[in-house]
Protein backbone atom coordinates (compact mmCIF):
# COMPACT_ATOMS: atom_id res chain seq x y z
CA UNK A 1 0.00 0.00 0.00
CA UNK A 2 1.30 3.40 -0.93
CA UNK A 3 -0.26 6.82 -0.37
CA UNK A 4 0.93 10.36 -0.46
CA UNK A 5 2.74 11.44 2.67
CA UNK A 6 0.60 14.49 3.47
CA UNK A 7 -2.90 13.76 2.13
CA UNK A 8 -5.58 11.39 3.35
CA UNK A 9 -6.48 8.64 0.85
CA UNK A 10 -10.19 9.34 1.44
CA UNK A 11 -12.14 12.15 -0.18
CA UNK A 12 -15.53 13.14 1.28
CA UNK A 13 -18.00 15.42 -0.44
CA UNK A 14 -18.90 18.76 1.23
CA UNK A 15 -22.58 17.83 1.62
CA UNK A 16 -21.59 14.65 3.49
CA UNK A 17 -19.29 16.67 5.73
CA UNK A 18 -22.17 19.03 6.49
CA UNK A 19 -24.36 16.05 7.43
CA UNK A 20 -21.67 14.82 9.82
CA UNK A 21 -21.32 18.24 11.41
CA UNK A 22 -25.06 18.35 12.03
CA UNK A 23 -25.04 14.94 13.79
CA UNK A 24 -25.04 15.50 17.54
CA UNK A 25 -23.93 11.95 18.49
CA UNK A 26 -20.98 12.17 16.11
CA UNK A 27 -19.95 15.52 17.56
CA UNK A 28 -20.14 14.03 21.06
CA UNK A 29 -17.83 11.25 19.89
CA UNK A 30 -15.42 13.75 18.36
CA UNK A 31 -15.29 15.75 21.60
CA UNK A 32 -14.57 12.56 23.53
CA UNK A 33 -11.76 11.54 21.18
CA UNK A 34 -10.31 15.06 21.28
CA UNK A 35 -9.77 14.61 25.01
CA UNK A 36 -9.02 10.88 25.39
CA UNK A 37 -7.42 9.78 22.11
CA UNK A 38 -3.98 10.45 20.62
CA UNK A 39 -4.30 13.60 18.51
CA UNK A 40 -0.63 14.34 17.87
CA UNK A 41 0.74 13.32 14.49
CA UNK A 42 3.98 11.38 14.17
CA UNK A 43 7.21 12.94 12.90
CA UNK A 44 6.46 11.85 9.33
CA UNK A 45 3.08 13.65 9.24
CA UNK A 46 3.76 16.50 11.66
CA UNK A 47 4.76 18.86 8.83
CA UNK A 48 1.21 18.86 7.42
CA UNK A 49 -0.77 22.07 7.31
CA UNK A 50 -3.47 22.63 9.97
CA UNK A 51 -6.19 21.95 7.38
CA UNK A 52 -4.65 18.59 6.44
CA UNK A 53 -4.19 17.68 10.10
CA UNK A 54 -7.86 18.42 10.72
CA UNK A 55 -8.75 16.12 7.82
CA UNK A 56 -6.64 13.29 9.28
CA UNK A 57 -8.42 13.71 12.64
CA UNK A 58 -11.86 13.71 11.01
CA UNK A 59 -11.17 10.53 9.06
CA UNK A 60 -9.72 8.89 12.20
CA UNK A 61 -12.93 9.73 14.06
CA UNK A 62 -15.05 8.24 11.25
CA UNK A 63 -13.06 4.99 11.39
CA UNK A 64 -13.43 4.90 15.17
CA UNK A 65 -17.21 5.30 14.84
CA UNK A 66 -17.26 2.36 12.41
CA UNK A 67 -14.86 -0.12 14.01
CA UNK A 68 -15.49 0.30 17.74
CA UNK A 69 -19.05 -1.16 17.68
CA UNK A 70 -17.59 -4.32 16.11
CA UNK A 71 -14.91 -4.41 18.82
CA UNK A 72 -17.56 -4.02 21.53
CA UNK A 73 -19.60 -6.81 19.95
CA UNK A 74 -16.60 -9.15 20.09
CA UNK A 75 -15.93 -8.25 23.72
CA UNK A 76 -19.54 -8.98 24.61
CA UNK A 77 -19.41 -12.29 22.76
CA UNK A 78 -16.20 -13.22 24.60
CA UNK A 79 -17.75 -12.39 27.97
CA UNK A 80 -20.81 -14.51 27.26
CA UNK A 81 -18.63 -17.39 26.05
CA UNK A 82 -16.59 -17.23 29.27
CA UNK A 83 -19.79 -17.37 31.33
CA UNK A 84 -21.21 -20.26 29.34
CA UNK A 85 -18.04 -22.37 29.30
CA UNK A 86 -16.70 -21.43 32.76
CA UNK A 87 -13.34 -20.83 31.09
CA UNK A 88 -11.24 -17.71 30.50
CA UNK A 89 -8.84 -19.31 28.03
CA UNK A 90 -9.08 -17.61 24.60
CA UNK A 91 -8.60 -20.92 22.79
CA UNK A 92 -11.72 -22.34 24.50
CA UNK A 93 -14.17 -19.52 23.78
CA UNK A 94 -14.99 -20.61 20.23
CA UNK A 95 -16.68 -23.73 21.66
CA UNK A 96 -19.62 -21.58 22.77
CA UNK A 97 -20.61 -20.96 19.14
CA UNK A 98 -21.37 -23.12 16.12
CA UNK A 99 -21.19 -22.93 12.31
CA UNK A 100 -21.15 -19.39 10.85
CA UNK A 101 -21.16 -17.77 14.30
CA UNK A 102 -17.98 -19.66 15.22
CA UNK A 103 -16.35 -18.61 11.94
CA UNK A 104 -17.20 -14.97 12.59
CA UNK A 105 -15.98 -15.16 16.20
CA UNK A 106 -12.68 -16.76 15.19
CA UNK A 107 -12.07 -14.20 12.45
CA UNK A 108 -12.66 -11.31 14.82
CA UNK A 109 -10.58 -12.96 17.53
CA UNK A 110 -7.60 -13.38 15.22
CA UNK A 111 -7.83 -9.92 13.66
CA UNK A 112 -8.32 -8.05 16.93
CA UNK A 113 -5.39 -9.92 18.49
CA UNK A 114 -3.13 -8.87 15.59
CA UNK A 115 -4.44 -5.31 15.11
CA UNK A 116 -5.56 -4.26 18.58
CA UNK A 117 -4.07 -0.75 18.34
CA UNK A 118 -5.59 -0.06 14.93
CA UNK A 119 -9.03 -1.29 16.03
CA UNK A 120 -8.92 1.12 18.98
CA UNK A 121 -7.41 3.93 16.82
CA UNK A 122 -4.36 4.18 19.07
CA UNK A 123 -1.41 6.15 17.77
CA UNK A 124 -0.87 8.74 15.07
CA UNK A 125 -4.24 9.55 13.43
CA UNK A 126 -2.64 9.77 9.98
CA UNK A 127 -0.99 6.36 10.37
CA UNK A 128 -4.28 4.85 11.56
CA UNK A 129 -6.13 6.18 8.51
CA UNK A 130 -3.39 5.12 6.09
CA UNK A 131 -3.30 1.60 7.55
CA UNK A 132 -6.90 1.06 6.45
CA UNK A 133 -5.61 0.30 2.94
CA UNK A 134 -2.65 -1.77 4.10
CA UNK A 135 -4.14 -5.30 3.97
CA UNK A 136 -7.18 -7.17 2.71
CA UNK A 137 -8.20 -7.88 6.34
CA UNK A 138 -8.34 -4.15 7.18
CA UNK A 139 -10.50 -3.47 4.14
CA UNK A 140 -12.76 -6.45 4.86
CA UNK A 141 -13.57 -5.40 8.40
CA UNK A 142 -14.08 -1.77 7.30
CA UNK A 143 -16.61 -2.80 4.64
CA UNK A 144 -18.21 -5.15 7.17
CA UNK A 145 -18.54 -2.33 9.71
CA UNK A 146 -20.16 -0.17 7.02
CA UNK A 147 -22.67 -2.95 6.27
CA UNK A 148 -23.53 -3.39 9.94
CA UNK A 149 -23.85 0.38 10.50
CA UNK A 150 -26.22 0.73 7.55
CA UNK A 151 -28.41 -2.19 8.68
CA UNK A 152 -28.62 -1.02 12.31
CA UNK A 153 -29.44 2.62 11.54
CA UNK A 154 -31.92 3.87 14.13
CA UNK A 155 -34.92 6.01 13.38
CA UNK A 156 -33.99 8.35 16.23
CA UNK A 157 -31.08 10.24 14.71
CA UNK A 158 -30.57 12.23 17.92
CA UNK A 159 -29.54 9.10 19.84
CA UNK A 160 -27.41 7.15 17.33
CA UNK A 161 -24.39 7.68 15.14
CA UNK A 162 -25.01 8.21 11.41
CA UNK A 163 -24.72 5.17 9.15
CA UNK A 164 -21.95 6.83 7.06
CA UNK A 165 -22.87 5.25 3.69
CA UNK A 166 -20.85 7.90 1.86
CA UNK A 167 -17.65 6.51 3.38
CA UNK A 168 -18.13 3.32 1.34
CA UNK A 169 -17.85 5.38 -1.83
CA UNK A 170 -14.74 7.10 -0.49
CA UNK A 171 -13.26 3.71 0.39
CA UNK A 172 -13.88 2.30 -3.10
CA UNK A 173 -12.33 5.37 -4.70
CA UNK A 174 -9.29 5.10 -2.42
CA UNK A 175 -8.79 1.43 -3.36
CA UNK A 176 -9.10 2.12 -7.08
CA UNK A 177 -6.62 5.01 -6.92
CA UNK A 178 -4.11 3.33 -4.60
CA UNK A 179 -0.82 2.51 -6.40
CA UNK A 180 -0.76 -1.00 -4.92
CA UNK A 181 -4.41 -2.08 -5.23
CA UNK A 182 -4.94 -0.55 -8.67
CA UNK A 183 -2.78 -3.33 -10.12
CA UNK A 184 -5.53 -5.77 -9.07
CA UNK A 185 -8.60 -5.02 -11.24
CA UNK A 186 -11.86 -5.42 -9.35
CA UNK A 187 -10.15 -5.42 -5.95
CA UNK A 188 -12.85 -3.31 -4.29
CA UNK A 189 -15.59 -5.68 -5.52
CA UNK A 190 -13.66 -8.67 -4.18
CA UNK A 191 -13.27 -7.01 -0.78
CA UNK A 192 -16.97 -6.15 -0.62
CA UNK A 193 -17.94 -9.74 -1.43
CA UNK A 194 -15.72 -11.10 1.35
CA UNK A 195 -17.11 -8.44 3.70
CA UNK A 196 -20.66 -9.52 2.82
CA UNK A 197 -19.83 -13.08 3.89
CA UNK A 198 -18.23 -11.87 7.13
CA UNK A 199 -21.32 -9.72 7.77
CA UNK A 200 -23.50 -12.84 7.55
CA UNK A 201 -21.22 -14.64 10.03
CA UNK A 202 -21.42 -11.71 12.45
CA UNK A 203 -25.23 -11.72 12.18
CA UNK A 204 -25.16 -15.40 13.15
CA UNK A 205 -22.82 -14.50 16.03
CA UNK A 206 -25.26 -11.83 17.23
CA UNK A 207 -28.15 -14.32 17.14
CA UNK A 208 -26.24 -16.94 19.14
CA UNK A 209 -25.07 -14.29 21.62
CA UNK A 210 -28.74 -13.56 22.29
CA UNK A 211 -29.39 -17.24 22.95
CA UNK A 212 -26.39 -17.55 25.28
CA UNK A 213 -27.29 -14.33 27.09
CA UNK A 214 -30.81 -15.64 27.72
CA UNK A 215 -29.35 -18.90 29.03
CA UNK A 216 -26.88 -17.14 31.33
CA UNK A 217 -29.52 -14.73 32.62
CA UNK A 218 -31.92 -17.63 33.18
CA UNK A 219 -29.57 -19.55 35.45
CA UNK A 220 -27.36 -16.82 36.88
CA UNK A 221 -29.45 -16.34 40.04
CA UNK A 222 -29.28 -18.95 42.81
CA UNK A 223 -32.35 -21.21 42.26
CA UNK A 224 -34.57 -22.71 44.89
CA UNK A 225 -34.87 -26.49 45.33
CA UNK A 226 -38.05 -26.68 43.24
CA UNK A 227 -36.48 -24.52 40.53
CA UNK A 228 -33.38 -26.69 40.56
CA UNK A 229 -35.38 -29.89 40.05
CA UNK A 230 -37.41 -28.28 37.23
CA UNK A 231 -34.27 -27.01 35.52
CA UNK A 232 -32.57 -30.39 35.87
CA UNK A 233 -35.51 -32.12 34.17
CA UNK A 234 -35.40 -29.53 31.42
CA UNK A 235 -31.69 -30.16 30.82
CA UNK A 236 -32.22 -33.91 30.86
CA UNK A 237 -34.90 -33.56 28.21
CA UNK A 238 -32.53 -31.46 26.08
CA UNK A 239 -29.79 -34.06 26.43
CA UNK A 240 -31.92 -37.03 25.40
CA UNK A 241 -31.46 -36.63 21.60
CA UNK A 242 -27.65 -36.83 21.95
CA UNK A 243 -27.58 -40.03 24.01
CA UNK A 244 -25.09 -42.57 22.65
CA UNK A 245 -26.34 -46.02 21.57
CA UNK A 246 -25.72 -48.90 23.96
CA UNK A 247 -22.23 -50.35 23.68
CA UNK A 248 -21.02 -47.59 21.38
CA UNK A 249 -18.39 -46.23 23.79
CA UNK A 250 -17.08 -49.64 24.90
CA UNK A 251 -13.91 -51.20 23.59
CA UNK A 252 -12.40 -54.69 23.28
CA UNK A 253 -14.37 -57.84 23.97
CA UNK A 254 -17.29 -55.89 25.48
CA UNK A 255 -17.93 -53.97 22.27
CA UNK A 256 -21.08 -54.87 20.34
CA UNK A 257 -19.50 -53.87 17.03
CA UNK A 258 -19.12 -56.85 14.65
CA UNK A 259 -15.68 -58.38 14.33
CA UNK A 260 -13.94 -57.59 11.05
CA UNK A 261 -10.85 -58.90 9.38
CA UNK A 262 -7.86 -56.59 10.04
CA UNK A 263 -7.68 -55.35 6.45
CA UNK A 264 -7.43 -51.86 5.02
CA UNK A 265 -11.21 -51.53 5.08
CA UNK A 266 -11.32 -52.70 8.69
CA UNK A 267 -8.71 -50.14 9.74
CA UNK A 268 -10.66 -47.41 7.94
CA UNK A 269 -13.88 -48.43 9.71
CA UNK A 270 -12.12 -48.41 13.06
CA UNK A 271 -10.73 -44.93 12.41
CA UNK A 272 -14.16 -43.64 11.43
CA UNK A 273 -15.69 -45.08 14.62
CA UNK A 274 -13.03 -43.36 16.70
CA UNK A 275 -13.63 -40.03 14.95
CA UNK A 276 -17.35 -40.34 15.51
CA UNK A 277 -16.73 -41.14 19.15
CA UNK A 278 -14.61 -38.00 19.62
CA UNK A 279 -17.31 -35.83 18.04
CA UNK A 280 -19.96 -37.39 20.26
CA UNK A 281 -17.86 -36.75 23.36
CA UNK A 282 -17.52 -33.08 22.40
CA UNK A 283 -21.27 -32.80 21.96
CA UNK A 284 -21.92 -34.41 25.34
CA UNK A 285 -19.32 -32.07 26.88
CA UNK A 286 -21.27 -29.05 25.67
CA UNK A 287 -24.43 -30.45 27.27
CA UNK A 288 -22.49 -30.91 30.52
CA UNK A 289 -21.45 -27.25 30.24
CA UNK A 290 -25.10 -26.23 30.22
CA UNK A 291 -25.79 -28.43 33.25
CA UNK A 292 -22.90 -26.83 35.12
CA UNK A 293 -24.16 -23.39 34.18
CA UNK A 294 -27.60 -24.22 35.59
CA UNK A 295 -26.10 -25.05 38.96
CA UNK A 296 -27.37 -28.62 38.70
CA UNK A 297 -23.85 -29.99 39.15
CA UNK A 298 -22.28 -27.89 41.94
CA UNK A 299 -18.88 -28.36 43.44
CA UNK A 300 -15.26 -27.75 42.44
CA UNK A 301 -14.64 -31.37 41.45
CA UNK A 302 -17.67 -31.44 39.15
CA UNK A 303 -16.62 -28.21 37.46
CA UNK A 304 -13.18 -29.72 36.88
CA UNK A 305 -14.95 -32.74 35.40
CA UNK A 306 -16.84 -30.51 32.96
CA UNK A 307 -13.68 -28.66 31.92
CA UNK A 308 -11.85 -31.95 31.43
CA UNK A 309 -14.62 -33.22 29.15
CA UNK A 310 -14.57 -30.02 27.12
CA UNK A 311 -10.82 -30.23 26.53
CA UNK A 312 -10.96 -33.75 25.14
CA UNK A 313 -10.82 -37.44 26.02
CA UNK A 314 -7.21 -37.34 27.22
CA UNK A 315 -8.10 -34.75 29.88
CA UNK A 316 -11.26 -36.67 30.83
CA UNK A 317 -9.24 -39.87 31.31
CA UNK A 318 -6.82 -37.98 33.54
CA UNK A 319 -9.72 -36.78 35.65
CA UNK A 320 -11.30 -40.22 35.91
CA UNK A 321 -7.99 -41.74 37.02
CA UNK A 322 -7.77 -39.26 39.89
CA UNK A 323 -5.16 -36.88 38.55
CA UNK A 324 -7.56 -33.96 38.94
CA UNK A 325 -6.33 -32.19 35.82
CA UNK A 326 -4.49 -32.82 32.62
CA UNK A 327 -2.71 -30.82 29.99
CA UNK A 328 -4.58 -29.85 26.84
CA UNK A 329 -3.85 -31.38 23.45
CA UNK A 330 -0.72 -30.07 21.75
CA UNK A 331 1.36 -27.05 22.58
CA UNK A 332 -0.26 -23.68 23.16
CA UNK A 333 0.14 -21.37 20.22
CA UNK A 334 -1.22 -18.00 19.22
CA UNK A 335 -3.98 -17.92 16.63
CA UNK A 336 -3.72 -15.79 13.52
CA UNK A 337 -5.72 -15.28 10.34
CA UNK A 338 -3.16 -17.26 8.36
CA UNK A 339 -2.76 -20.06 10.94
CA UNK A 340 -6.09 -20.59 12.80
WOVEN-V682911 format. One record per residue. N is the residue number from 1. SS is DSSP state (2 for helix, 1 for strand, 0 for the rest). PSI is psi in whole degrees, -180 to 180 (none if undefined). D_CENTER is the distance of its C-alpha to the mean C-alpha in whole Angstrom. Layout:
# WOVEN-V682911
n=N ss=SS psi=PSI d_center=D_CENTER
n=N ss=SS psi=PSI d_center=D_CENTER
This chain:
# WOVEN-V682911
n=1 ss=0 psi=135 d_center=26
n=2 ss=0 psi=131 d_center=30
n=3 ss=0 psi=166 d_center=30
n=4 ss=0 psi=154 d_center=33
n=5 ss=0 psi=-25 d_center=34
n=6 ss=0 psi=5 d_center=35
n=7 ss=0 psi=142 d_center=33
n=8 ss=0 psi=143 d_center=30
n=9 ss=0 psi=-10 d_center=28
n=10 ss=0 psi=139 d_center=28
n=11 ss=0 psi=123 d_center=31
n=12 ss=0 psi=136 d_center=31
n=13 ss=0 psi=151 d_center=33
n=14 ss=2 psi=-37 d_center=36
n=15 ss=2 psi=-33 d_center=35
n=16 ss=2 psi=-36 d_center=31
n=17 ss=2 psi=-39 d_center=32
n=18 ss=2 psi=-39 d_center=34
n=19 ss=2 psi=-38 d_center=32
n=20 ss=2 psi=-42 d_center=29
n=21 ss=2 psi=-27 d_center=32
n=22 ss=0 psi=-3 d_center=33
n=23 ss=0 psi=113 d_center=30
n=24 ss=2 psi=-45 d_center=30
n=25 ss=2 psi=-38 d_center=26
n=26 ss=2 psi=-37 d_center=26
n=27 ss=2 psi=-35 d_center=29
n=28 ss=2 psi=-42 d_center=28
n=29 ss=2 psi=-43 d_center=25
n=30 ss=2 psi=-41 d_center=27
n=31 ss=2 psi=-38 d_center=29
n=32 ss=2 psi=-46 d_center=26
n=33 ss=2 psi=-31 d_center=25
n=34 ss=2 psi=-26 d_center=29
n=35 ss=2 psi=-38 d_center=29
n=36 ss=2 psi=-15 d_center=26
n=37 ss=0 psi=170 d_center=25
n=38 ss=0 psi=117 d_center=26
n=39 ss=0 psi=-1 d_center=29
n=40 ss=0 psi=135 d_center=31
n=41 ss=0 psi=154 d_center=31
n=42 ss=0 psi=175 d_center=31
n=43 ss=0 psi=-33 d_center=35
n=44 ss=0 psi=-33 d_center=34
n=45 ss=0 psi=1 d_center=33
n=46 ss=0 psi=-20 d_center=36
n=47 ss=0 psi=3 d_center=39
n=48 ss=0 psi=156 d_center=37
n=49 ss=0 psi=160 d_center=39
n=50 ss=2 psi=-35 d_center=38
n=51 ss=2 psi=-42 d_center=37
n=52 ss=2 psi=-39 d_center=35
n=53 ss=2 psi=-39 d_center=33
n=54 ss=2 psi=-35 d_center=33
n=55 ss=2 psi=-43 d_center=31
n=56 ss=2 psi=-44 d_center=29
n=57 ss=2 psi=-40 d_center=28
n=58 ss=2 psi=-46 d_center=28
n=59 ss=2 psi=-33 d_center=25
n=60 ss=2 psi=-43 d_center=23
n=61 ss=2 psi=-36 d_center=23
n=62 ss=2 psi=-45 d_center=22
n=63 ss=2 psi=-40 d_center=19
n=64 ss=2 psi=-42 d_center=18
n=65 ss=2 psi=-28 d_center=19
n=66 ss=2 psi=-46 d_center=16
n=67 ss=2 psi=-37 d_center=13
n=68 ss=2 psi=-37 d_center=13
n=69 ss=2 psi=-35 d_center=12
n=70 ss=2 psi=-40 d_center=9
n=71 ss=2 psi=-44 d_center=9
n=72 ss=2 psi=-37 d_center=10
n=73 ss=2 psi=-44 d_center=8
n=74 ss=2 psi=-40 d_center=5
n=75 ss=2 psi=-41 d_center=8
n=76 ss=2 psi=-43 d_center=9
n=77 ss=2 psi=-39 d_center=7
n=78 ss=2 psi=-41 d_center=8
n=79 ss=2 psi=-41 d_center=11
n=80 ss=2 psi=-38 d_center=12
n=81 ss=2 psi=-39 d_center=10
n=82 ss=2 psi=-41 d_center=13
n=83 ss=2 psi=-36 d_center=16
n=84 ss=2 psi=-35 d_center=15
n=85 ss=2 psi=-8 d_center=16
n=86 ss=0 psi=40 d_center=18
n=87 ss=0 psi=140 d_center=16
n=88 ss=0 psi=4 d_center=15
n=89 ss=0 psi=127 d_center=14
n=90 ss=2 psi=-34 d_center=11
n=91 ss=2 psi=-13 d_center=12
n=92 ss=2 psi=-19 d_center=13
n=93 ss=2 psi=-29 d_center=9
n=94 ss=2 psi=-22 d_center=8
n=95 ss=2 psi=-16 d_center=12
n=96 ss=2 psi=-13 d_center=11
n=97 ss=0 psi=163 d_center=10
n=98 ss=0 psi=156 d_center=12
n=99 ss=2 psi=-129 d_center=12
n=100 ss=2 psi=-35 d_center=11
n=101 ss=2 psi=-40 d_center=8
n=102 ss=2 psi=-39 d_center=7
n=103 ss=2 psi=-45 d_center=8
n=104 ss=2 psi=-41 d_center=5
n=105 ss=2 psi=-45 d_center=2
n=106 ss=2 psi=-41 d_center=5
n=107 ss=2 psi=-47 d_center=6
n=108 ss=2 psi=-39 d_center=4
n=109 ss=2 psi=-45 d_center=5
n=110 ss=2 psi=-45 d_center=8
n=111 ss=2 psi=-44 d_center=9
n=112 ss=2 psi=-31 d_center=9
n=113 ss=2 psi=-36 d_center=11
n=114 ss=2 psi=-33 d_center=13
n=115 ss=0 psi=48 d_center=14
n=116 ss=2 psi=-43 d_center=13
n=117 ss=2 psi=-41 d_center=17
n=118 ss=2 psi=-40 d_center=16
n=119 ss=2 psi=-30 d_center=13
n=120 ss=0 psi=10 d_center=16
n=121 ss=0 psi=49 d_center=19
n=122 ss=0 psi=134 d_center=21
n=123 ss=0 psi=-166 d_center=24
n=124 ss=0 psi=126 d_center=26
n=125 ss=2 psi=-38 d_center=25
n=126 ss=2 psi=-40 d_center=27
n=127 ss=2 psi=-37 d_center=25
n=128 ss=2 psi=-45 d_center=22
n=129 ss=2 psi=-43 d_center=23
n=130 ss=2 psi=-32 d_center=24
n=131 ss=2 psi=-14 d_center=21
n=132 ss=2 psi=-31 d_center=20
n=133 ss=2 psi=10 d_center=22
n=134 ss=0 psi=-38 d_center=21
n=135 ss=0 psi=165 d_center=19
n=136 ss=2 psi=-34 d_center=18
n=137 ss=2 psi=-40 d_center=14
n=138 ss=2 psi=-43 d_center=15
n=139 ss=2 psi=-36 d_center=17
n=140 ss=2 psi=-46 d_center=14
n=141 ss=2 psi=-29 d_center=12
n=142 ss=2 psi=-45 d_center=15
n=143 ss=2 psi=-37 d_center=16
n=144 ss=2 psi=-43 d_center=13
n=145 ss=2 psi=-36 d_center=13
n=146 ss=2 psi=-42 d_center=17
n=147 ss=2 psi=-46 d_center=16
n=148 ss=2 psi=-37 d_center=14
n=149 ss=2 psi=-38 d_center=17
n=150 ss=2 psi=-40 d_center=20
n=151 ss=2 psi=-30 d_center=19
n=152 ss=0 psi=17 d_center=18
n=153 ss=0 psi=128 d_center=22
n=154 ss=0 psi=152 d_center=24
n=155 ss=0 psi=-30 d_center=27
n=156 ss=0 psi=95 d_center=28
n=157 ss=0 psi=-17 d_center=28
n=158 ss=0 psi=-13 d_center=29
n=159 ss=0 psi=-3 d_center=26
n=160 ss=0 psi=156 d_center=23
n=161 ss=0 psi=152 d_center=23
n=162 ss=0 psi=156 d_center=24
n=163 ss=0 psi=-19 d_center=22
n=164 ss=0 psi=47 d_center=23
n=165 ss=0 psi=-26 d_center=24
n=166 ss=2 psi=-24 d_center=26
n=167 ss=2 psi=-24 d_center=24
n=168 ss=2 psi=-40 d_center=23
n=169 ss=2 psi=-42 d_center=26
n=170 ss=2 psi=-36 d_center=27
n=171 ss=2 psi=-43 d_center=24
n=172 ss=2 psi=-44 d_center=25
n=173 ss=2 psi=-37 d_center=29
n=174 ss=2 psi=-38 d_center=27
n=175 ss=2 psi=-44 d_center=26
n=176 ss=2 psi=-30 d_center=29
n=177 ss=2 psi=-4 d_center=31
n=178 ss=0 psi=135 d_center=29
n=179 ss=0 psi=-27 d_center=32
n=180 ss=0 psi=-52 d_center=29
n=181 ss=2 psi=-20 d_center=27
n=182 ss=2 psi=-16 d_center=30
n=183 ss=2 psi=-4 d_center=32
n=184 ss=0 psi=93 d_center=29
n=185 ss=0 psi=137 d_center=30
n=186 ss=0 psi=21 d_center=28
n=187 ss=2 psi=-42 d_center=25
n=188 ss=2 psi=-38 d_center=24
n=189 ss=2 psi=-41 d_center=24
n=190 ss=2 psi=-42 d_center=22
n=191 ss=2 psi=-39 d_center=19
n=192 ss=2 psi=-37 d_center=19
n=193 ss=2 psi=-44 d_center=19
n=194 ss=2 psi=-34 d_center=16
n=195 ss=2 psi=-34 d_center=14
n=196 ss=2 psi=-41 d_center=16
n=197 ss=2 psi=-42 d_center=14
n=198 ss=2 psi=-35 d_center=10
n=199 ss=2 psi=-41 d_center=11
n=200 ss=2 psi=-40 d_center=12
n=201 ss=2 psi=-38 d_center=9
n=202 ss=2 psi=-35 d_center=8
n=203 ss=2 psi=-42 d_center=11
n=204 ss=2 psi=-37 d_center=11
n=205 ss=2 psi=-41 d_center=8
n=206 ss=2 psi=-43 d_center=10
n=207 ss=2 psi=-45 d_center=13
n=208 ss=2 psi=-29 d_center=12
n=209 ss=2 psi=-38 d_center=11
n=210 ss=2 psi=-40 d_center=14
n=211 ss=2 psi=-44 d_center=16
n=212 ss=2 psi=-40 d_center=14
n=213 ss=2 psi=-41 d_center=16
n=214 ss=2 psi=-39 d_center=19
n=215 ss=2 psi=-44 d_center=19
n=216 ss=2 psi=-42 d_center=19
n=217 ss=2 psi=-32 d_center=21
n=218 ss=2 psi=-39 d_center=24
n=219 ss=2 psi=16 d_center=24
n=220 ss=0 psi=-40 d_center=23
n=221 ss=0 psi=153 d_center=27
n=222 ss=0 psi=117 d_center=30
n=223 ss=0 psi=159 d_center=31
n=224 ss=0 psi=176 d_center=35
n=225 ss=2 psi=-43 d_center=37
n=226 ss=2 psi=-38 d_center=37
n=227 ss=2 psi=-38 d_center=34
n=228 ss=2 psi=-45 d_center=33
n=229 ss=2 psi=-40 d_center=35
n=230 ss=2 psi=-43 d_center=34
n=231 ss=2 psi=-37 d_center=30
n=232 ss=2 psi=-43 d_center=31
n=233 ss=2 psi=-39 d_center=33
n=234 ss=2 psi=-42 d_center=30
n=235 ss=2 psi=-37 d_center=27
n=236 ss=2 psi=-38 d_center=30
n=237 ss=2 psi=-36 d_center=30
n=238 ss=2 psi=-33 d_center=27
n=239 ss=2 psi=-14 d_center=27
n=240 ss=2 psi=-42 d_center=30
n=241 ss=2 psi=-17 d_center=29
n=242 ss=2 psi=17 d_center=27
n=243 ss=0 psi=135 d_center=30
n=244 ss=0 psi=147 d_center=32
n=245 ss=0 psi=154 d_center=35
n=246 ss=0 psi=133 d_center=38
n=247 ss=0 psi=-1 d_center=39
n=248 ss=0 psi=-36 d_center=35
n=249 ss=0 psi=12 d_center=34
n=250 ss=0 psi=149 d_center=38
n=251 ss=0 psi=169 d_center=39
n=252 ss=2 psi=-142 d_center=42
n=253 ss=2 psi=-24 d_center=45
n=254 ss=2 psi=-13 d_center=44
n=255 ss=0 psi=141 d_center=41
n=256 ss=0 psi=2 d_center=42
n=257 ss=0 psi=141 d_center=41
n=258 ss=0 psi=145 d_center=44
n=259 ss=0 psi=139 d_center=45
n=260 ss=0 psi=155 d_center=45
n=261 ss=0 psi=135 d_center=47
n=262 ss=0 psi=70 d_center=45
n=263 ss=0 psi=-174 d_center=44
n=264 ss=2 psi=-42 d_center=41
n=265 ss=2 psi=-40 d_center=41
n=266 ss=2 psi=-43 d_center=41
n=267 ss=2 psi=-37 d_center=38
n=268 ss=2 psi=-40 d_center=36
n=269 ss=2 psi=-40 d_center=36
n=270 ss=2 psi=-41 d_center=36
n=271 ss=2 psi=-40 d_center=33
n=272 ss=2 psi=-37 d_center=31
n=273 ss=2 psi=-40 d_center=32
n=274 ss=2 psi=-41 d_center=30
n=275 ss=2 psi=-41 d_center=27
n=276 ss=2 psi=-36 d_center=27
n=277 ss=2 psi=-42 d_center=28
n=278 ss=2 psi=-44 d_center=25
n=279 ss=2 psi=-40 d_center=23
n=280 ss=2 psi=-39 d_center=25
n=281 ss=2 psi=-38 d_center=25
n=282 ss=2 psi=-40 d_center=21
n=283 ss=2 psi=-43 d_center=21
n=284 ss=2 psi=-35 d_center=24
n=285 ss=2 psi=-39 d_center=22
n=286 ss=2 psi=-38 d_center=19
n=287 ss=2 psi=-39 d_center=22
n=288 ss=2 psi=-34 d_center=23
n=289 ss=2 psi=-38 d_center=20
n=290 ss=2 psi=-39 d_center=21
n=291 ss=2 psi=-42 d_center=25
n=292 ss=2 psi=-37 d_center=24
n=293 ss=2 psi=-32 d_center=22
n=294 ss=0 psi=-10 d_center=25
n=295 ss=0 psi=9 d_center=27
n=296 ss=0 psi=-18 d_center=29
n=297 ss=0 psi=78 d_center=29
n=298 ss=0 psi=168 d_center=30
n=299 ss=0 psi=146 d_center=31
n=300 ss=2 psi=-39 d_center=29
n=301 ss=2 psi=-39 d_center=31
n=302 ss=2 psi=-38 d_center=29
n=303 ss=2 psi=-38 d_center=25
n=304 ss=2 psi=-36 d_center=26
n=305 ss=2 psi=-46 d_center=27
n=306 ss=2 psi=-45 d_center=24
n=307 ss=2 psi=-38 d_center=22
n=308 ss=2 psi=-41 d_center=24
n=309 ss=2 psi=-39 d_center=24
n=310 ss=2 psi=-30 d_center=20
n=311 ss=2 psi=-12 d_center=20
n=312 ss=0 psi=170 d_center=23
n=313 ss=2 psi=-33 d_center=26
n=314 ss=2 psi=-42 d_center=28
n=315 ss=2 psi=-38 d_center=26
n=316 ss=2 psi=-41 d_center=28
n=317 ss=2 psi=-39 d_center=31
n=318 ss=2 psi=-36 d_center=31
n=319 ss=2 psi=-43 d_center=31
n=320 ss=2 psi=-33 d_center=33
n=321 ss=0 psi=-4 d_center=36
n=322 ss=0 psi=8 d_center=36
n=323 ss=0 psi=-26 d_center=34
n=324 ss=0 psi=-28 d_center=31
n=325 ss=0 psi=165 d_center=28
n=326 ss=0 psi=157 d_center=27
n=327 ss=0 psi=152 d_center=25
n=328 ss=0 psi=164 d_center=22
n=329 ss=0 psi=135 d_center=23
n=330 ss=0 psi=180 d_center=23
n=331 ss=0 psi=148 d_center=23
n=332 ss=0 psi=135 d_center=20
n=333 ss=0 psi=159 d_center=18
n=334 ss=0 psi=133 d_center=15
n=335 ss=0 psi=154 d_center=12
n=336 ss=0 psi=168 d_center=13
n=337 ss=0 psi=-26 d_center=12
n=338 ss=0 psi=-18 d_center=16
n=339 ss=0 psi=79 d_center=16
n=340 ss=0 psi=none d_center=13
